């Protein structure tokens, strides 16, 4: 065993020697590489230190700038708060001054109204003292007639006007003044005119207007789609059962086409272009016109009621089916109300008022 191990040791000597030579030969290169690595590391550490110093300086400068901005914002906030407090104080002062001014104005207005009322009363008192007995009679009759005319317009009855005219005639007869004879003749003519005047029945017109409003939802529009006709069955008692498939299909297509197409004569293009939503608003607008006419009739605004009825009649002729039974009935009622409203105007007593004005002027 020992003899076998030694030759192996001998054979390894040259390799060791060769490796030592190689190590000996590469020593200067390794030293140079180590020195260059140290220099690079030194420069890198120096660069990192420089960057750290610059970052520190930048952080310090940024912190100083932020601190300055915070101080400035704090000063501005304090100034704004003080200005807002001053503004609130000024606003409170302005409100108090305005309240005081309004109170003083109210006091001045009340005093001025009192002074004007006293002045008007004094003027009336002086005028009443300066008038004669006849002038007072003329003024009283005129004021009574004007008040009765207003009452007749409000109530729609000629009774207050007729009663006042009769009372004025009696007072003129008791006065027995020749200069008041034209007034007596004018009063007599106005009494005859009021008695012969025909006044329409307002409750009847109100009932007719209510009926028109109720019928508004039942009126047929001019653009209303006619109800679909029931389609004929293909297999009924009169149709032969021996139709082919293409004949049955053609019959079905023809029936569907008839249901899709509608041919009608359009008298008013506006009525044909109305959508269902517009039709709803059209009916509501028609109702509003009728209700406005009703309110005008109750408040004795005859001209306003007439204009509303004219607009309602135009809408009825323009947008609704003219041949429908409901439309014809509504048109008849509307025309009756318009005819009755023409006679709703109460008789006027302009002749008597003119003679009273002439007598009051002393002519």
ABEGO torsion letter per residue (X at the ends): XAAAAAAAAAAAAAAAAAAAAAAAAAAAAAAAAAAAAAAAAAAAAAAAAAAAAAAAAAAAAAAAAAAAAAAAAAAAAAAAAAAAAAAAAAAAAAAAAAAAAAAAAAAAAAAAAAAAAAAAAAAAAAAAAABBAAAAAAAAAAAAAAAAAAAAAAAGBAAAAAAAAAAAAAAAAAAGBAAAAAAAAAAAAAAAAAAABBBBBAAAAAAAAAAAAAAAAABBBAABBBBBBBBBBABBAABBAABBAAAAAAAAAAAAAAAABBBBBBABAAAAABBAAAAAAAAAAAAAAAAAAAAAAAAGBAAAAAAAAAAAAAAAAAABBAABAAAAAAAAAAAAAAAAAAAABBBBAAAAAAAAAAAAAGX
